[in-house]
Amino acid sequence: MLGEFEYLLLTSAIRLGEDAYGVAIRLDIENATGRGCSIGALYTTLDRLESKGLIKTWMGDATPRRGGRPKRMVRATPQGLKAAEAFYQTVLRASRGIPWKKGLARS
Amino acid sequence: MTRFCGFLIDGLSRLLEPTARDAVIGDLAELNLGSLRTVCELCGLIARQQAPLWRDWRPWLALLGIAGLVGVRLNFLADRLNFTPFIYLRTYFKYGTRYESGLSLSEETVTWLSLALAAFLWSWTAGFAMPWYRRLLPYVLLSWPAIWIAANTSRGSLVSWKLKSRSLKL
């Protein structure tokens, strides 16, 4: 089972496709969640997902904007896609029957 | 970016894996977060990467067993190991005579060799107690300022103690 941040990172990598790399994923997660995403959290999670075989990373092109340094490109593997889908289905199942509106009205 | 921050970022980035370093620095350059934020982000990443190493037993053994328990004894051992040849050479070159420690030359040689062997064995143990790969380099690098501070503090207290005792004699 994935963690919340692992899921966010995986879905972001899937959504960005060929353009998925550190900065793009970070900005995508920040846009999706409205919360900040640190480089530390991003890179340690990337390492963890890669060790689990859920993503594949490699060094991409260098650009002048990055001071001539390469990008760490990310691609979700078929296992990663499956794990993200399983997490999503679990959240859907777990959330079934929750009276969201009532809960919000009480608080 | 100030020169100091540039130097700091460069130094900190060396604590990362060589393969990840370029990508991380490139990302930080692209994000253009400002010097202080870049340093904080980098420190956060290093802390997160180093933290899992403490799940292993070896750094704890090194910390508690070697640094904690036998650190003081090792300090005396290293001090004597360095001091013995120094005082012999200094006395010989300055006064042209052998330093009289109360021991015969053979006794002194055996003592010094025993100390050298003990230091060698402890170094060996410490080397194997701690994982020897480069991910523990930050601890080694960070220990230098700590050693420097400790040395200066103790030297300072020693000097003040000597001055105090001298003034008492006067």
Boltz contact constraints between the chains, C-beta under 6 A:
constraints:
  - contact:
      token1: [A, 22]
      token2: [B, 27]
      max_distance: 6.0
  - contact:
      token1: [A, 23]
      token2: [B, 27]
      max_distance: 6.0
  - contact:
      token1: [A, 23]
      token2: [B, 30]
      max_distance: 6.0
  - contact:
      token1: [A, 23]
      token2: [B, 31]
      max_distance: 6.0
  - contact:
      token1: [A, 38]
      token2: [B, 44]
      max_distance: 6.0
  - contact:
      token1: [A, 39]
      token2: [B, 41]
      max_distance: 6.0
  - contact:
      token1: [A, 39]
      token2: [B, 45]
      max_distance: 6.0
  - contact:
      token1: [A, 40]
      token2: [B, 44]
      max_distance: 6.0
  - contact:
      token1: [A, 40]
      token2: [B, 45]
      max_distance: 6.0
  - contact:
      token1: [A, 40]
      token2: [B, 48]
      max_distance: 6.0
  - contact:
      token1: [A, 43]
      token2: [B, 45]
      max_distance: 6.0
  - contact:
      token1: [A, 44]
      token2: [B, 48]
      max_distance: 6.0
  - contact:
      token1: [A, 65]
      token2: [B, 30]
      max_distance: 6.0
  - contact:
      token1: [A, 66]
      token2: [B, 26]
      max_distance: 6.0
  - contact:
      token1: [A, 66]
      token2: [B, 29]
      max_distance: 6.0
  - contact:
      token1: [A, 66]
      token2: [B, 30]
      max_distance: 6.0
  - contact:
      token1: [A, 67]
      token2: [B, 29]
      max_distance: 6.0
  - contact:
      token1: [A, 69]
      token2: [B, 22]
      max_distance: 6.0
  - contact:
      token1: [A, 69]
      token2: [B, 25]
      max_distance: 6.0
  - contact:
      token1: [A, 69]
      token2: [B, 26]
      max_distance: 6.0
  - contact:
      token1: [A, 70]
      token2: [B, 22]
      max_distance: 6.0
  - contact:
      token1: [A, 72]
      token2: [B, 23]
      max_distance: 6.0
